[in-house]
Amino acid sequence: MTSTGSYDFDALNDAAFQTERLRQQAMAVRGIEASILRSAGIQAGHDVLEIGSGPGYVSDLLSELAPDGSLHAVEPNAALLKQLPENVKKPPARGLHPHQAYGNALPLADASIDFGYARFVLQHVPGPQAVVDEVFRVLRPGGVFCAVDSDDGLVIFHPEEPRVTEVMQSAQAVQHTQGGDRFIGRKLPGMMRHAGFSNVKARVMSLTSTELPFGVLFNILLGYKASLLGESVDARKLYEDLAADVAAGRRLVAAGVFIVSGQKNV
Ligand SMILES: C[S@@+](CC[C@H](N)C(=O)[O-])C[C@H]1O[C@@H](n2cnc3c(N)ncnc32)[C@H](O)[C@@H]1O
């Protein structure tokens, strides 16, 4: 694997917006995500692995939740990895370790990690099973892997908007040709079992336009897709129309993610 599949940060024509989108996406759900990570089993003294850390907004949360341990942040894109130190406010006691690497070839020893996390990464990776297998290799017995990812089957616009349906279908096709998968969520439990994980648990969590500011929800749902499709979509007009509908109570939007965890047997 020598490409970042359907997430080629250097090729996105709106890099600053995409970084801001990742920041918003991390901040808007930070409290909920902290509870998800705690229920999955992250502990203060853990050696933590983050696959596809991007610019490091989620790395900051992982460092806060494992302050006495270490964080190994793996990210193939050099420009994103460079931003990591400035976005992790307080590195864990045993260090913040950035690695420029792909998830299927981790520069880490067997059985050296307590908790692995991959958030909105596996949907982009050609051959995600190889990444799940590799995480299994580096986990200590008893270690846990938690993956959070999308599944377009969990997106609801009521009433439907034909332009949204079109953007989603085109983005699914483009992402697929680049090796990604917009329906990865439902496949993660099977991949974890295949890698050897036990105690595999899958949960679906949905957020609606009555809970999150619509701008944030739109960027989570359609911001990346619109970038993928470039000039062929008038994302601003679409946003303005939908935002007006939501504000007037004419439309409800909901989006869900799969939260899947598995444990390596002791
Ligand atoms: C949508 S971004 C998510 C970033 C971060 N996890 C977050 O939620 O803010 C996907 C990230 O996965 C990285 N990525 C893509 N292919 C990868 C691979 N094979 N191994 C590890 N990371 C990869 C991309 O470079 C990008 O930083």
The ligand as a Gaussian input file, in Angstrom:
#p B3LYP/6-31G(d) Opt

LIG

0 1
 C      -10.646000      11.816000       6.884000
 S       -9.008000      11.895000       7.451000
 C       -9.284000      11.591000       9.207000
 C       -8.202000      12.151000      10.088000
 C       -8.420000      11.918000      11.598000
 N       -8.491000      10.506000      11.923000
 C       -9.678000      12.611000      12.055000
 O      -10.685000      11.942000      12.281000
 O       -9.640000      13.846000      12.163000
 C       -8.277000      10.360000       6.913000
 C       -6.795000      10.244000       7.281000
 O       -6.339000       8.914000       6.995000
 C       -5.051000       9.006000       6.426000
 N       -4.792000       7.762000       5.658000
 C       -5.168000       7.468000       4.393000
 N       -4.713000       6.243000       4.033000
 C       -4.052000       5.748000       5.113000
 C       -3.359000       4.524000       5.360000
 N       -3.266000       3.573000       4.433000
 N       -2.810000       4.346000       6.584000
 C       -2.926000       5.308000       7.554000
 N       -3.552000       6.492000       7.354000
 C       -4.114000       6.708000       6.151000
 C       -5.138000      10.261000       5.560000
 O       -3.879000      10.767000       5.170000
 C       -5.905000      11.203000       6.495000
 O       -5.067000      11.887000       7.362000

